[in-house]
Amino acid sequence: MNDPHILSAFDRDLEGIQALIMKMGGLVEVAISDATKALETRDVELAEQVRKNDAAIDALEEQVNIEAARVIAIRAPAASDLRTILTVMKLAGNLERVGDYAKNLGKRTSALVQMPVIEGAPGALRRMGRQVENMLHDALDAFVQGDVELAIDVRDRDEEVDQMYNALFREFLTFMMEDPRNISACMHLHFIAKNIERMGDHATSIAEQVIYNVTGEIPDEERPKGDNTSYTFETME
């Protein structure tokens, strides 16, 4: 029979790791919001702050992985508990990647302030960023609450992000064809749009991990995808 003292110690350890994940998630949500706000307002200082703050996100991922490894080694968790710990580690990896994309937005914003404004693009990108930020927030809530329905809803909403990306992709092509002077700015904006679309993919991945953690099964149906552009670019630097 399980020792209740051991069980409570494991629960405390797990709560501590989950608290780190939520702290990390909060920093990532702020990074998305600040990065897209900096883009819209051409705030170079805020963009630079997003870049600097990424170090805290990276440090939290490392801390999550260290704590998770320690719990596995010391507590020898049962199958369902082990699944939760492994899920947390995957969540941390996804959050770290989203933080990297936000940092990349900051880099490109610093370059864009020297270029002409592409009408409507910064506001559209910020709206796209808010969609992803909301998805990420709900995915983390689904994790804490063990809410499969919410996780499925997040997964479905990724198609909306893809559609927003497709619309911006076409707009940028139009701007570039109409005036070659727009090419440099539109290329930066396209990379930003693709970065945000990838953030949505990572939020969706978190939702899928939540479904797996609760049910023990990874969703087998193909996730809805609305990105039908004919080619993509490597967007990480």
Secondary structure, DSSP 8 states (H G I E B T S, - for coil): ---HHHHHHHHHHHHHHHHHHHHHHHHHHHHHHHHHHHHHHT-HHHHHHHHHHHHHHHHHHHHHHHHHHHHHHHH---HHHHHHHHHHHHHHHHHHHHHHHHHHHHHHHHHHTTS---TTHHHHHHHHHHHHHHHHHHHHHHHHHT-HHHHHHHHHHHHHHHHHHHHHHHHHHHHHHH-GGGHHHHHHHHHHHHHHHHHHHHHHHHHHHHHHHHHS----S--------S-------
